[in-house]
């Protein structure tokens, strides 16, 4: 097989015999050289493209890391704010516990209660069988806060019990007959055996008489409920007050009553005006104290002074 080559410059034709070995070798070399160059150029182009892709991924990964670092920093800041808030709350609760303890001690001293009964220096005794639990861990703010809140609950329970005890004591003192039924006046007749002022015979006087000016106030010696307000034989106009706990007081010979049956009265509240109604020789109040239905000496409640 022959290939004819024409030259424009010289105008000559050359004939190339492809069947000759030398010609085939030269042609093959040219083809191999061309393919090798093309492969080298393609490889270089591919390598550059790969490097550009890797560079782009690296930039994106760096941006992602920066964003995550920013998120972590924000989370740390938020967590620190929460920790600071919990620490502040912890301090407030601890201060509250200290104030409760101080208040409890003061109330215990004021009420003259055995400090062993309401000891605010330590937690109330408690116990029980050992149960299943987890191993001890380092306490954190949440656990400390929970413990303090539990202490607050315990202190509030102690204070509630102490308050009930004080209120009961105050109520007992409020309903316990004490003092004189008149602001001014003198004792004109004592409790016990005496000569009857009308017939002179020996008789048992079941109360104490306080003489005074007509129309002066007669006051309750304890809080209670009025169970009688009106005339009664021998007593004239009578006021009777039930104080509970078995105590009843009577105020007799009044000129006028100021309360009615069912009224609640306080210690020192006027209940009548002094008079001389009923079996009486002059203006005075006949004062009786009954305990469980029996008259007792009023002087044990009002004193002898």
C-alpha positions in Angstrom: 0.0 0.0 0.0 1.4 3.4 -1.1 0.6 6.9 0.2 1.3 9.8 -2.2 2.3 13.1 -0.5 2.1 16.4 -2.5 4.3 19.4 -1.6 2.9 22.8 -2.5 6.2 24.6 -2.1 8.2 22.3 -4.5 5.3 21.0 -6.5 6.6 17.5 -6.3 4.9 14.3 -5.4 6.4 11.8 -3.0 5.4 8.2 -2.6 5.3 6.5 0.8 5.3 2.8 0.8 3.4 1.6 4.0 4.5 -1.9 3.4 8.1 -1.2 4.2 9.1 -2.0 7.9 10.9 1.2 8.4 7.9 3.2 7.4 5.6 1.2 9.6 7.9 1.7 12.6 8.1 5.4 12.1 4.3 5.7 11.7 3.7 3.6 14.8 6.1 5.7 16.8 4.2 8.9 15.8 0.9 7.3 16.8 2.3 6.2 20.2 3.8 9.6 20.8 0.5 11.3 20.0 -1.5 9.1 22.2 1.0 9.4 25.0 0.9 13.2 24.8 -2.9 13.2 24.8 -2.9 10.9 27.8 -0.4 13.1 29.7 -2.5 16.2 28.9 -5.7 14.5 30.1 -4.1 13.2 33.2 -2.8 16.7 34.0 -6.3 18.2 33.4 -7.9 15.5 35.6 -5.4 16.1 38.4 -6.1 19.8 38.4 -9.9 19.3 38.5 -9.5 16.9 41.5 -7.4 19.4 43.4 -10.0 22.0 42.8 -12.7 19.7 44.2 -10.6 18.9 47.2 -9.9 22.5 47.8 -13.6 23.3 47.6 -14.5 20.6 50.1 -11.8 21.8 52.5 -13.2 25.3 52.4 -16.7 24.0 53.1 -15.5 21.8 55.9 -13.7 24.7 57.5 -16.8 26.9 57.3 -18.8 24.1 59.0 -16.3 23.8 61.8 -16.4 27.5 62.4 -20.2 27.4 62.6 -20.1 24.5 65.0 -17.5 26.3 67.2 -19.9 29.3 67.3 -22.8 27.1 68.3 -20.7 25.4 71.0 -19.7 28.8 72.3 -23.3 29.9 72.4 -24.3 26.8 74.3 -21.5 27.3 76.8 -22.7 30.9 77.3 -26.3 29.7 77.8 -25.2 27.0 80.2 -23.2 29.4 82.2 -26.1 31.8 82.5 -28.3 28.9 83.8 -25.6 27.8 86.2 -25.3 31.4 87.5 -29.1 31.6 87.9 -29.2 28.3 89.8 -26.3 29.5 92.0 -28.2 32.7 92.8 -31.3 30.7 93.5 -29.3 28.4 95.8 -28.1 31.4 97.7 -31.6 32.8 98.1 -33.0 29.5 99.4 -30.1 29.1 101.8 -30.7 32.6 103.2 -34.4 31.7 103.5 -33.5 28.6 105.5 -31.3 30.7 107.8 -34.1 33.2 108.4 -36.6 30.4 109.1 -34.2 28.8 111.6 -33.7 32.2 113.4 -37.4 32.8 113.4 -38.1 29.3 114.8 -35.5 29.7 117.6 -36.9 33.1 118.5 -40.5 31.8 118.6 -39.4 28.8 120.7 -37.8 31.1 123.2 -40.7 33.5 123.3 -43.2 30.6 123.8 -40.9 29.1 126.5 -41.0 25.7 124.7 -38.4 23.0 125.3 -35.8 23.5 122.6 -35.4 19.8 122.2 -39.0 19.6 121.0 -38.4 22.1 118.2 -34.7 22.1 117.5 -34.0 24.2 114.5 -30.2 23.6 114.6 -30.6 20.2 112.9 -33.0 18.4 110.7 -36.0 16.5 112.3 -35.1 12.9 113.2 -36.1 10.4 110.5 -35.2 6.8 109.4 -36.4 3.6 107.8 -35.1 0.4 106.3 -32.3 0.6 103.8 -33.5 0.6 100.3 -32.0 0.2 96.9 -30.2 3.2 95.5 -27.5 4.4 93.2 -23.9 4.9 94.1 -22.9 8.3 95.5 -21.9 10.9 93.0 -20.4 14.3 93.2 -23.2 16.7 94.2 -24.2 19.3 91.6 -26.2 22.5 91.9 -29.4 20.7 91.2 -28.9 18.2 94.0 -27.9 21.0 96.4 -31.0 23.0 95.5 -33.2 20.0 96.0 -31.7 19.4 99.4 -32.2 23.0 100.4 -35.8 23.0 99.2 -36.4 19.9 101.3 -34.9 21.7 104.3 -37.3 24.6 103.7 -40.3 22.1 103.6 -39.1 20.6 106.9 -38.7 24.0 108.5 -42.2 25.1 107.3 -43.6 21.9 108.9 -41.9 22.7 112.1 -43.0 26.3 112.1 -46.6 25.2 111.3 -46.6 22.8 114.3 -45.1 25.5 116.5 -47.6 28.1 115.3 -50.5 25.7 116.1 -49.0 25.1 119.5 -48.7 28.8 120.2 -52.2 29.5 118.9 -53.6 26.8 121.0 -51.8 28.2 124.0 -53.0 31.7 123.2 -56.5 30.4 122.8 -56.3 28.6 126.1 -55.0 31.8 127.7 -57.7 33.8 126.0 -60.6 31.6 127.2 -59.1 31.0 130.7 -60.8 33.3 133.2 -58.4 35.9 134.5 -58.7 39.4 136.0 -61.4 41.5 137.5 -64.8 42.1 136.0 -64.7 45.8 136.9 -62.1 48.5 136.3 -62.8 50.3 139.6 -64.4 49.2 142.8 -63.6 47.0 145.8 -64.4 43.5 147.0 -67.4 43.8 149.4 -67.9 40.0 149.9 -65.7 37.0 149.4 -66.3 33.4 148.3 -67.3 31.0 151.1 -69.2 31.0 154.3 -70.8 34.3 155.5 -73.8 35.8 157.2 -76.7 36.4 154.8 -77.1 40.1 154.3 -80.9 39.8 154.5 -81.6 37.4 157.3 -78.2 37.1 159.0 -78.1 33.3 158.8 -75.0 31.4 157.9 -74.9 30.9 154.1 -72.4 29.9 151.5 -71.5 32.7 149.1 -70.7 31.1 145.7 -69.0 34.2 144.2 -67.2 37.4 144.9 -69.0 40.8 145.1 -67.4 43.9 143.6 -69.0 47.1 144.8 -68.8 50.2 142.6 -70.6 53.1 141.0 -74.0 52.5 139.4 -73.8 52.3 135.6 -70.0 51.5 135.6 -68.9 48.8 133.0 -68.9 45.1 133.8 -66.4 43.4 131.5 -65.8 39.7 130.5 -62.8 38.2 132.1 -62.2 35.8 129.2 -63.3 35.2 125.7 -66.4 33.1 125.2 -70.0 32.8 124.0 -73.0 34.4 125.9 -75.4 31.6 127.0 -77.7 33.8 129.2 -78.6 37.4 129.1 -81.6 38.4 131.1 -83.5 38.0 134.4 -82.9 35.1 136.7 -84.4 34.6 140.2 -82.1 36.0 142.9 -79.5 37.2 140.3 -81.6 40.0 138.8 -80.3 40.8 135.3 -77.6 38.1 134.7 -75.0 37.6 132.1 -73.6 34.0 131.7 -70.6 33.3 129.4 -69.3 29.9 128.4 -65.6 29.9 127.8 -65.1 26.3 126.8 -62.7 23.8 128.5 -65.3 23.5 131.3 -65.3 27.2 132.3 -68.4 29.4 132.8 -68.5 32.9 134.4 -71.6 34.8 135.7 -72.1 38.5 136.2 -75.3 39.3 138.3 -77.4 42.2 139.6 -76.7 44.4 136.5 -78.6 47.5 135.8 -78.6 46.7 132.0 -77.2 44.0 129.8 -75.2 45.0 126.7 -75.0 41.6 125.0 -77.5 38.9 123.9 -77.5 35.1 123.9 -75.2 33.8 121.1 -72.9 36.8 121.1 -69.1 36.1 121.0 -67.2 38.3 123.5 -63.5 39.0 124.0 -61.6 39.5 127.2 -62.2 43.0 128.6 -65.3 43.6 126.5 -68.2 45.3 128.3 -71.1 43.0 128.8 -73.3 44.9 131.3 -73.7 48.0 133.4 -73.4 47.7 137.2 -76.6 47.9 139.1 -78.6 46.5 142.1 -81.3 44.3 140.5 -82.4 41.0 142.1 -81.5 40.1 145.7 -79.1 42.9 146.3 -78.4 45.5 149.0 -76.6 48.0 146.7 -74.8 48.6 143.4 -72.4 45.7 142.8 -71.6 42.8 140.5 -71.9 39.3 141.8 -69.1 37.4 140.0 -69.0 33.6 139.8 -66.6 31.2 138.1 -67.8 27.7 137.4 -65.6 24.8 136.5 -67.2 21.7 135.1 -70.5 22.8 136.6 -69.3 23.7 140.1 -68.5 27.1 141.6 -64.9 27.7 142.5 -63.3 30.6 144.3 -62.9 33.5 141.7 -59.9 34.8 143.7 -57.8 31.9 142.3 -58.3 33.5 138.9 -58.3 37.2 139.7 -55.7 37.2 142.5 -56.1 38.8 145.9 -54.5 42.2 145.0 
